[in-house]
């Protein structure tokens, strides 16, 4: 969408949607500083087709509105908070532009605010109900969403580091917040992260406190996937829950992995020796006598271990 498709007047922003939908259509969006910020209607020529509800995304990329200068007078803190969750950026902006209580909630407990915006968007909450919620107790917001409504849950959410990039991450947070047993495990995490919620919600099994604590906000997706792969490898090689539970850092997980690899390889060599004996019987005698420089192998075990040593060279 180009800036030329967006026209800003004194009262509304008009966007020509015709190139995107293939027929004559435009969106009229209330400006951010209006009494109904970012409310919208769609039009086909002179006929109004649809009215967007509160927290309803019209499907316009927020970046296009930013590039066109629509939010030039909007406080930077509001734009920064909304940018942390691209999938909910439009309704988050609308909520914060509507009431200062929403901005206060977004600043003090960003993840709780995100959950409420998503809940309001999916359940068609009107502006008055939303405003009562953001002005009320944080536990009441959790209760409204059908989640564990405790002060502990509120504190965990307030300490959880953003950003939150995908809807499946948001759904994982919601699942944990609906199950007291899962949420209790988050109480022992020094720095809760979105990834920790994701793992608790079923991405990894088993999960232990040390794993949740080794997940840091600055870790990128590649690092997280490497840790998940390490856990899967350890399990394939017979790691017990007790062994995993004793790891509380990526380095400790690596050391456990190395010990399991060594044990696995040793067991593999033992199986190979038994297999050779079963296939060929006793190890054959050497065709020539030993010399000072050459010593003949005398068993299948010697042969397998010589091969093992050669692989390390």
TAHUVEN-V791708 format. One record per pair of residues at least 12 apart in sequence whose ideal C-beta (glycine too) atoms are under 10 Angstrom apart, sorted by the first residue. I is the first residue (numbers start at 1). J is the second residue. Records with the same first field share a line. If there is no record, write none. Layout:
# TAHUVEN-V791708
I: J + J
This chain:
# TAHUVEN-V791708
1: 15 + 16 + 17 + 19 + 20 + 60 + 61 + 63 + 64 + 65 + 67 + 68
2: 16 + 19 + 64 + 67 + 68
3: 64 + 65 + 67 + 68 + 69
4: 16 + 68
5: 17 + 18 + 19 + 20 + 26 + 60 + 64 + 68
6: 27 + 29 + 60 + 64 + 65 + 67 + 68 + 69 + 70
7: 26 + 28 + 68
8: 29 + 31 + 65 + 68 + 69 + 70 + 72
9: 28 + 31
10: 31
11: 28 + 30 + 31 + 34
12: 27 + 28 + 29 + 30 + 31 + 34 + 39 + 40 + 41
13: 27 + 28 + 29 + 30 + 31 + 32 + 34 + 38 + 40 + 60 + 65 + 68 + 70
14: 26 + 27 + 28 + 29 + 43
15: 27 + 28 + 29 + 40 + 42 + 58 + 60 + 64 + 65 + 68 + 70
17: 42 + 43 + 44 + 58 + 59 + 60
18: 44
20: 59 + 60
21: 42 + 44 + 59
23: 44
24: 43 + 44 + 45 + 47
25: 42 + 43 + 44 + 45 + 49 + 50
26: 41 + 42 + 43 + 44 + 45 + 49
27: 40 + 41 + 42 + 43 + 49 + 50 + 52 + 58 + 59 + 60
28: 40 + 41 + 42 + 43 + 48 + 58
29: 41 + 52 + 58 + 60 + 65 + 70 + 90 + 94
30: 52 + 94 + 97
31: 70 + 71 + 73 + 74 + 97
32: 65 + 70 + 71 + 72 + 73 + 74 + 75 + 78 + 93 + 94 + 96 + 97
33: 71 + 73 + 74 + 97
34: 97
35: 98
36: 54 + 94 + 97 + 98 + 127
37: 74 + 93 + 94 + 95 + 96 + 97 + 98 + 99
38: 52 + 54 + 55 + 56 + 57 + 58 + 60 + 62 + 65 + 70 + 71 + 90 + 91 + 93 + 94 + 95 + 97 + 98
39: 51 + 52 + 53 + 54 + 56 + 58 + 94 + 98 + 127
40: 52 + 53 + 56 + 57 + 58 + 59 + 60 + 90 + 94
41: 58
42: 58 + 59
52: 90 + 94
53: 120 + 121 + 124 + 125 + 126 + 127
54: 91 + 94 + 95 + 98 + 120 + 121 + 124 + 125 + 126 + 127 + 128 + 129 + 130
55: 88 + 90 + 91 + 92 + 94 + 95 + 98 + 116 + 117 + 118 + 119 + 120 + 121 + 122 + 123 + 124 + 125 + 126 + 127 + 130
56: 90 + 91 + 94 + 120 + 121 + 124
57: 87 + 88 + 89 + 90 + 91 + 94 + 121
58: 90
59: 90
60: 90
61: 86 + 89 + 90
62: 79 + 82 + 83 + 86 + 89 + 90 + 92 + 93
63: 83 + 86 + 89
65: 89 + 90 + 93
66: 79 + 83 + 89
71: 93 + 97
74: 93 + 96 + 97
75: 96 + 97 + 103
77: 96 + 103 + 106 + 107
78: 92 + 93 + 95 + 96 + 97 + 102 + 103 + 106 + 107
79: 93 + 96
80: 106
81: 93 + 96 + 102 + 103 + 106 + 107 + 110 + 113 + 114 + 162
82: 94 + 95 + 96 + 97 + 106 + 114 + 117
83: 162 + 163
84: 106 + 110 + 111 + 114 + 162 + 163 + 164 + 165
85: 110 + 111 + 113 + 114 + 117 + 118 + 162 + 163 + 164 + 165 + 166 + 167 + 169 + 170
86: 163 + 164 + 165 + 166
87: 114 + 118 + 164 + 165 + 166 + 167 + 169 + 170
88: 113 + 114 + 115 + 117 + 118 + 121 + 164 + 167 + 170
89: 117
90: 117 + 121
91: 114 + 117 + 118 + 120 + 121
92: 106 + 110 + 113 + 114 + 116 + 117 + 118 + 121
93: 117
94: 117 + 121 + 127 + 130
95: 113 + 116 + 117 + 120 + 121 + 127 + 130 + 131 + 134
96: 113 + 117 + 134
98: 127 + 130 + 131 + 134
99: 127 + 130 + 131 + 134 + 135
100: 134 + 135
101: 130 + 131 + 132 + 133 + 134 + 135 + 136
102: 116 + 117 + 130 + 131 + 133 + 134 + 135
103: 134
104: 134 + 135
105: 117 + 133 + 134 + 135 + 138 + 141
106: 134
108: 138 + 154 + 158
109: 138 + 141 + 154 + 155 + 157 + 158 + 159 + 160
110: 157 + 158 + 160 + 161 + 162 + 163 + 164
111: 156 + 157 + 158 + 159 + 160 + 161 + 162 + 164 + 170 + 173 + 177 + 192 + 194 + 197
112: 134 + 138 + 141 + 142 + 145 + 147 + 153 + 154 + 156 + 157 + 158 + 160 + 177
113: 134 + 141 + 157
114: 157 + 162 + 163 + 164 + 170 + 173
115: 141 + 142 + 145 + 147 + 157 + 164 + 170 + 173 + 174 + 177
116: 130 + 133 + 134 + 138 + 141 + 142 + 144 + 145
117: 130 + 134
118: 145 + 167 + 170 + 171 + 173 + 174
119: 133 + 141 + 144 + 145 + 146 + 147 + 174
120: 133 + 134 + 144 + 145
123: 144 + 145
125: 144
129: 144
132: 144
133: 145
137: 149 + 151 + 154
138: 151 + 153 + 154 + 155 + 157 + 158
139: 151 + 152 + 153 + 154
141: 154 + 157
142: 154 + 157 + 177 + 178
145: 174 + 177 + 178
146: 174 + 177 + 178
147: 173 + 174 + 175 + 176 + 177 + 178 + 179 + 180 + 183
148: 176 + 177 + 178 + 179 + 180 + 182 + 183 + 184
149: 177
150: 180 + 183
152: 180 + 183 + 184 + 186 + 187
153: 176 + 177 + 180 + 183 + 186 + 187
155: 186 + 187 + 192
156: 176 + 177 + 183 + 186 + 187 + 189 + 192 + 196 + 197
157: 173 + 177 + 186 + 192 + 197
158: 192
159: 186 + 189 + 190 + 191 + 192 + 193
160: 173 + 186 + 189 + 191 + 192 + 193 + 194 + 196 + 197 + 217
161: 191 + 192 + 193 + 194 + 195 + 196 + 215 + 216 + 217 + 218
162: 193 + 194 + 217
163: 194 + 217
164: 194 + 197
165: 194 + 221
166: 194 + 198
168: 198 + 201 + 203
169: 194 + 195 + 197 + 198 + 201
170: 194 + 197 + 198
171: 197 + 198 + 201
172: 194 + 195 + 196 + 197 + 198 + 199 + 200 + 201 + 202 + 203
173: 192 + 194 + 196 + 197 + 198 + 200 + 201
174: 197 + 201
175: 197 + 198 + 200 + 201 + 202
176: 196 + 197 + 198 + 199 + 200 + 201 + 202
177: 197 + 201
179: 200 + 201
181: 200
182: 197 + 200 + 201 + 202 + 207
183: 197 + 200
185: 199 + 200 + 207 + 208 + 209 + 212
186: 200 + 209 + 212
187: 209
188: 208 + 209 + 210 + 212 + 213
189: 209 + 211 + 212 + 213 + 215
190: 209 + 212 + 213 + 216
191: 212 + 213 + 215 + 216 + 217
192: 212 + 213 + 215 + 217
193: 212 + 213 + 215 + 216 + 217 + 218 + 219 + 224
194: 215 + 217
195: 212 + 215 + 216 + 217 + 219 + 221 + 223 + 224 + 227 + 228
196: 211 + 212 + 213 + 214 + 215 + 216 + 217
197: 212 + 215
198: 215 + 224
199: 211 + 212 + 215 + 224 + 227 + 228 + 231
200: 212
203: 224 + 228
204: 227 + 228 + 231 + 232 + 235
205: 231 + 235
206: 231 + 235 + 239 + 241 + 244 + 245
207: 231 + 244
208: 241 + 242 + 244 + 245 + 246 + 247 + 248
209: 245 + 248
210: 244 + 245 + 246 + 247 + 248 + 249 + 252 + 253
211: 227 + 228 + 231 + 244 + 245 + 247 + 248 + 249 + 253
212: 248
213: 248 + 249
214: 227 + 247 + 248 + 249 + 250 + 251 + 252 + 253
215: 227 + 250
216: 250
219: 250
223: 250
226: 250 + 253 + 254
227: 250 + 253 + 254
229: 257
230: 247 + 250 + 253 + 254 + 256 + 257
231: 244 + 247 + 253 + 256 + 257
233: 253 + 256 + 257 + 260 + 261 + 264
234: 247 + 253 + 256 + 257 + 259 + 260 + 261
235: 260
236: 260 + 264
237: 256 + 257 + 259 + 260 + 261 + 262 + 263 + 264 + 265 + 267
238: 260 + 263 + 264 + 267
239: 253 + 256 + 257 + 259 + 260
243: 256 + 259 + 260
244: 256
265: 308 + 311
266: 308
268: 304 + 308
269: 301 + 304 + 305 + 307 + 308
270: 301 + 304
271: 304
272: 300 + 301 + 303 + 304 + 307 + 308
273: 299 + 300 + 301 + 302 + 303 + 304 + 305
274: 300
275: 300 + 304
276: 299 + 300 + 301 + 303 + 304
277: 299 + 300 + 301
278: 300
279: 300
280: 300
281: 300
282: 299 + 300
283: 297 + 298 + 299 + 300 + 301 + 302 + 303
284: 297 + 298
285: 298
286: 298
